[in-house]
Amino acid sequence: MKYQTFLVIFTIVTGISLHSQANSIFAEGFTSKDSTEAEKSKKIVKLHIRPSLGLTFGDSNSEGERISNLQWLATVNSDFTYISKGFDLSSTLFMQYGQSKAEGQDPVKLQDAFVLSVTPSIPLIKLPPIRLFLETTAETNLGKGFIDENPTSFLDPLFLYQTLFIGQKHYSFQKEDKTTWELTYGAGYAFQQTLNKNFGIERDLTGNNSSFESGFSGIIEFNINSQITETLNFVLNAKAIALSRENFFQDFDESRRSILVRSGLFYNHFGLEYNYHQVHDLNLSEKALVDQSIMLTVSF
C-alpha cells in the first residue's frame, strides 16, 4: 500500500510537470510521425544510458543491542534507437541488483534482473503505416539466489524468445531534441526456450536441453525522455508482453506475461526512481514474480 500511495503521488507530480512542458513544446512546434515516414535523407540516432545507485543505511539501539543495516540497489537503464527510411533498429537494456547487509549476518539479495532486447524492423505498408518487427530478448539473473527454494545464478535459468510480429511504431521529436518518445505495438508469433543447469524447472524440462515452445505474441512498449528544464529530467520506459504456449484459448494462465516499468525524475545527478518488474511464467514458479522499488538515487 505504501508503494502504491507513493507511486500515485509521484505520477501526479511528474504528470503536472510534463503537462506544463508539453504546452510549451506544442507551442514551439512538435513533429509526430510513424517511422515509415522518415525523411529521405535524414537518419535519427538516439542513445541514453542511465546508471544509478541507491543506498539506505540504518542504525538502531533497541533493548541494549546495536544493529546496523545497509541496503543498496544499483540499476542500469539504457535504450538505443536508429531510424532511417527503410530500416529501424531499437535496443533496450535493464540491469538491476541489490543487497541488504545486516551487521554480523550474510548479505541477502533484494532484487536481481537482466533484460536485453534487440528489435530491427522494416516498413511493409505506408497507408496504414504497418511495419514488420523481429524482436530477440534474453532474460536472466545476475547473481546467485533462489526462486521458490530453487537455486538461481547468472544464465541459470535463461529465458530466450524471438518473435516476428506486425504492428506500428510512432515517434516524436522536438526541434531542439529536448523531448523524445516512441510507441511500438503489435501482434505475431514467437518461439521461446528456457535453459537451465542447476535450477529446478517447474515443468518437466531437462537441463541444458529444454525444448522450444511456440505460440502467439502481443507487445506494447512506450519510451519517453524529457528535459523539462536545464537541470530537471524525466524518464519513463514501459513494456508489456504476452507469449502464449499450447492451448492458448483453453488456458490463458499457461502463457508467459511480463511487465517492466522504469521511471525517474532527476535533478542533475540526484533523482527519485521507480522500477517495477513482474513475470508470470509457470516454468519458473506457480506464483507471479514481482520486484519493485522506489529510491532516492545518484546517477552517473
Secondary structure, 3 states (H helix, E strand, C coil): CHHHHHHHHHHHHHHHHHHHHHHHHHHHCEEEEEHHHCCCCCCEEEEEEEEEEEEEEEEEEECCEEEEEEEEEEEEEEEEEEECCCCEEEEEEEEEEEEEEECCCCCEEEEEEEEEEEEEEEEEECCCCEEEEEEEEEEEECCCEEECCEEEEECECEEEEEEEEEEEEEEEEECCCCEEEEEEEEEEEEEEEEECCCCCCCCCCCCCCCCCEEEEEEEEEEEEEEECCCCEEEEEEEEEEEECCCCCCCCHHHCEEEEEEEEEEEECCEEEEEEEEEEECCCCCCCCEEEEEEEEEEEC
